[in-house]
Amino acid sequence: MMLPPTSKQRRTSKQRRTSRAAFTLVELLVVIAIIIVLASLLLAAVFKALDLAYEASTRTDVTQLSAAVQSFQTKNQVNYIPSRMVLCKQYVNYFNPGGGYKSQLHQDSLEYLGRVWPRLNWNTVHPPVPPANVAWAGIDWAGDGQPPPAQTSNLDPILEGEQCLVFFLGGIPSFSTGTVSGFSTNASDPSYHTYAVPPGDIIPPFFEFKSNRLVRFSQIVPSAAGINDFYVYMDGYGKTPYAYFSSYKTSNGYNRYFLTFGNSDCQTLGVWPYASSVGSSPVYYNAQSFQLISAGKDLTFGPGSNPALPAYGTSSTGPYSTWAPSYATQAYVQGVPGGYDDIANFYDRLLGVPTQ
């Protein structure tokens, strides 16, 4: 016959169970270390997946924006979308009061608008029964309902490449709703639908711009607040606008205005269009179309073909004024901000990754 355990035996047994159920400090630290390692591995995988998603989104944008440019050109029977444009509300503002165009940019802009909208009526008073504050003659490119400036002023907006891209593919801006709304089907006034009551029929945007990535230019360049404050479109990383450069359908057209106007993309975004050689006759990539460039994950553009930089082969360190896939890693070093992770429509890899 087995006797029941004494009280001392019961206390000893309970103590043994208690000691086995508890963690020692060493065991607790080991568990915490394992959790930290697993969490870091998980976070690394998450960040890697996010990076790949942002890169994929940007590449999709580049492909779709390129297709939209082609669609715009085909529909309007033009060979390019410019990367600099002055949008005067009145026809006379393209000219000096004493005669002659104000600049080559004014002449080129007016001629281009005339090709896209050959029936423009610059003297249309709109709307037909106008509110008191919108009774003026001209084209309301900005959709702001404001009267045009005097001919002697320089208050008509000048759009840079990244703004031209959104304007021509998106249409008249609506800053109150954070969208672009296409152009009117009224051939004499592309802005008609912005003030007509009821709104006129529209030609919808050629690209579906996401409103959360449409940003007013002044948020990138504070000095542009006011007349030049049209939209730009942020890339898939959501922090930097796409840079857009047009060749104007000529092999040397990329720098058409850069030497005569200080406020160009080369200054505002810090990137020049890319060329494989520089000098008096640069050889540009996509020489007969356009360049579309994203600053990538580090949010910093490579300088592109800035003529102030040395050409590859004349200096042992980059960045260089020239770029080619064969020396991509020398031009842009991985881990150094500016160029390595840039994405462009003229290359199927990151600009710092060479061809295999």
N, C-alpha and C positions, 0 to 999 in steps of 0.2 A: 504494500500500500504506500503510494507516494504522498509525502507530506506537503502541505501548501507552502509556498515560499515565505520566508520571513520578511519582515518589513525592510530589513537591511538589504536582502536580496532584491526586493522590489525596487528600492531606490537605486541600486547599482544597475539594474536592467534598464530603468528609465533614463539614467544618465548616459548609458551606452547608446540608447536609441537617439537621445537628443544630440549627442556628439556626432553621430553618423548623419543626422539630418541637416546639420549646419555646414556652410561653406567656410573654409579657412580664408584668410586674407589673400594668400597666394592664389588659391583657386579663383577667388573673385576677380583679382587682377588679370588672370589669364583669360577669363570669360570676357571681361571688358575689352582686352586687347583684341580678342577674336572678333568681337562685335565691331570694333573700330576698323579693323582690316576689311571685314566684309562690307561695311558701310562705304569705305573708301573705294573699294572695287566696284560697288554698285553705283556710286556717284560718278566714278570715272566712266563707267559704261553709259550712264545717263547723259553725261556731258558729251561724250563721243557721239551718241545717237542724235543729240540736239545739233551738234556741229554738222553732222551729215545731213540732217533735215534742213538746216539753214542753207547749206551749200546746194542741196538739191532744189530747194525753193528758188534760189537765185538763178541756177542754171535754167530752170523752167521759165522763169521770168525773161531771161535773156533770149531764149528760143521764141517765146510767145511775143515779146516786144519786137523782135526782128521780123516775125511774120506779120505783125500789125503794121510795121513800117512799110513792108511790101504791099499790104492791102491798101494802105492810104495812097501810096504812089500809083497803084493800078487804078483805083477808083477816080483819082483826080488827075491822072495822066501827067504826072510829074516824075522827075528822075531822082529826087532826093527830098528829104525834110531838112531844112537848114538847121545849123547849130548856133545861129545868132540871128535875131530878128527884132526890128523895131515895129511896134504896132501903133501907128498913129490913128487916132480916132477920126481925124479930118484929113482929107486928101491933101489940102494945101500945106499941112504940117510936114510933108515929106520934102518941101522945098524951102529955100531961103526966101524971105520977103522980097528981095531984089531979083530973084530968079535963080534957077539952078538947084540941083539936089543938095540937101544939107550935107550928105556924105555918101560914099559908095555903099555903105550899109543901108541908108535910106532908099537909094535907087534899087538895090538888089531886093530889099524887102517889099517894096511896092510892086516890082515886076513879078515877084513870086506870088504874092497875094492875088495879083491879076490873073495869073495862070490857074490858080486853084479856084478862084471865084471870079470868072471873067465878066460877070454881070453886076459887080459891086456898084451900089449906088451910094456914093459917099455923102450925098446931100439929102438923104432920106431923113425926114423929121419923124422920129419915132418916140413913143408909139403913136398910132394914128390919132388917138384922143389921149394926149399925154398928161400924166400928172404934172403938177406945176414944176416939180424939181427935175423932170426928165425931158423937158422940151428943148432938145438940141439936135443939131445935125451931125451925123457921123455914125461910125460903127462902134458899138459898145463891146470891144474885145474883152475887157476885163469883167463885164457883167456887173458893173458897179453903179450904173445909172447916173454917173457923174458927167458933167459937160466936158468937152475937150479943152485942152489948154490952148493958150494963144499961140499963134504961129511963131512968134519970136522966142518962145520958151523951149526948154528941152525936157518937158515933163511927160512926154509919151513914153510908155514902158519899153525897155530893151530886154529881151529874153535871152538868157544864156542857153547852152545846149540842153542841159537837164530840164529847163523850163519849156523849151521848144518841143521836146519829146512828149511831155505831158499835154501841152496845149494842142498840138496838131493831132495827136492820137486820142485825146480826151475831150477836147472842145472847150466851150466857154466855162470858166470856173464859177462855182457857187460857194463862196467862202462861208456863207451862213450855215450851209449843210455839210461842208467839208467834202464836196464831191466835184466832179466835172460832168457836164451834162450834154455833151455832144454839140453839134452845130445845127442851125436852123436849115430846113429844106428851102427856105426863101433865098433864092439865088442872089438877090440883090443885097441881102443883109444876113450874114451867118449868125449874128447875135440876136435875131428877132425874137426867138422863143424865150429869151430871158426876161423880156418886159411885156410881151403880148398877153392880153387878157381876153379869152383864155389862152394858155400857152400855145405857141405854134408847133407844127410837126417838126420833129428833129431827126437828124442823122445820128444814130447812137455812137458812142465812143468805139474806136477800133480795138481798144484793149480794155479789159475789165480791171480798172484801177481800184485797189482796195482802199477804202476811205481812211483806215487806220494807218496807212503808209503814205498817204498824201500829206505833204507838209509845205507850209508856205515858205518861200525862199528866204524870208527874213529870219527864220529860225536857224538857217544855215549861215547866212551872211546878214548880220544885223543891219548893215548899212543899206541893204536893199529894201528896207521897210518903206511902204508907200507905193509909188507907181510901179516899181519893178517886182512887186510881191506876188508873182504867180506861183503855182504849185510846182514842186519837184516830187519825185517818187522814190521812196526809200527801197533799198535792195532787200533781199530775203533775210538779212541780219537785222533789219529794221532801224538802223542808226545812221546810215550814210546814203545819200542819193546816188542813183546811177549817173555816171558821167556819159555824155553823148557828144560825139564829134562827127560831123558830116564832111565827106570829101567834096561835096558840091559837084559830084560826078567828074571830077578832074583829079589826076594823081597828086597834084601839089596843092589841092584846095583846103587841106586840113587847117592850115595856119592862115587862112585868108584874112582874118581881122585881128589876129593876135598881136601884130606888131603896131597896129594903129589905134587900138582901143585898150586901155589899161584894165578895164573890168571884164575880163574874159575868164573862161573856165580854168585856164592855166593858173590864174591867181585865186579864184574863189574856191576851187576844189583841190588845187595843188597837183594836178595831173595834166600832162600834155598827151596828145595822140601819139600812138606808137609807130615807130619807124625802124626798119632794119639797117638803114644808113641815113646819115644826116649830111648837111652841107648845102650847097646851092640848089640841089635837086634831091630832096629827101625821098626815100622809098618807103611809103607808108603801107601798113597792113590794111587790107580791105580798101585798096587804093581807089576803087570806083564805087564805094558804097558808104559805109559808116562804121564807127567803132562805138561799142557799148561796153562799159567797164564798171565792175563792182569793186569796192575797196576791200571786200572780204571780211573775214572774222576779226582781224585786228583793227578794222575801221579806219585804216590809213592807206591812202592810195600810194602806189609806187609813182615816181615822178614822170614815168613815160619818157618820151624823147625830148626832154628839155635841152635845148641847144647849149645851155650854160654848163652842162655836164660833159665829161670826157667820153669819147666813143670807146666801145670795147676794144681792148688791145692797146690803147694809148695810156691806160692806167691799170695798176694791179688791183685796185679795189673799186667796187661798185658803190652806188648805182651808176649806170652809164646812160648816155643819151641814146644809145642804140639797144635793141633787145632782139634776141633770137632764141628759139627753143634749145639750140645746141649749147648755149652758155647761160641758160636760165638760172642755174644755181649760183653762178658767179655774179649775175646781175642782182639777184635778190636772195639773201641768205635766210634760211629757215630760222625762225625765232626772232629775227630783227624786223620790227614793224615797218611796213611800207613796201608792198609789192609782192612778197612771197605768196600770199594767199589770195591775190586779186584774181577775179574771174572776168574774162572778156569773150566777146563773140567771135574773135579771130583765132582762138586757141582752145583746144578741147581739154586742157588741164589747167591747174593753177599756174599763174605766170612764173612762179619760182620752181616749178617741177619740169625737168627736161623731158624730151621725148625719149622713149626707150629704144 
